[in-house]
Amino acid sequence: MPEPLIRPARPDDEDALARLDRETWSPLHEVRPAPPGPDEPFFRPTCGPDAHLVAEHDGRAVGYVRLLRPTALESHAHVLQICGLAVAAEARGKGAGRALVRAAVAEARRRGARRITLRVLAPNTVARTLYASEGFAVEGVLPGEFHVGGRYVDDVLMGRSLL
């Protein structure tokens, strides 16, 4: 699979991204106890198409990254956070996740952010390795922050400067 096209999300991506969210749900990376339901909207008023970039291959969405402000505080406006990243099974290991992370970093810079952060569950070593290879460093760990899949897991805080 060649490197996917990365583009801004559009309102008509709703169904494809909701399906992708359901198909990629796993307790390895998700704190919700179950995948989103078939009628649960993907886009929300606080998290619409403008908060997402889509990885597309052969006209089909194979991944997305969600980029949001971590808080509404003006003193925190210089930081953007990756608040979700999903890649379809058939696109994993083929550069879609890396392309989405790089696009999120570029988009954060374009929006004037000075830092970009994320949170990842400790057992998700594939994602942690990807983020580290793209310049993100562990900036903190919240031990046993979530109870997922019958066990307590650490929440790993990662970030990087955009300067």
Secondary structure, DSSP 8 states (H G I E B T S, - for coil): ----EEEE--GGGHHHHHHHHHHH--TTT--SSS---TTS-SSBTTB-GGGEEEEEETTEEEEEEEEE-S-S-GGGTTEEEEEEEEE-GGGTTTTHHHHHHHHHHHHHHHTT-SEEEEEEETT-HHHHHHHHHTT-EEEEEEEEEEEETTEEEEEEEEEEE--
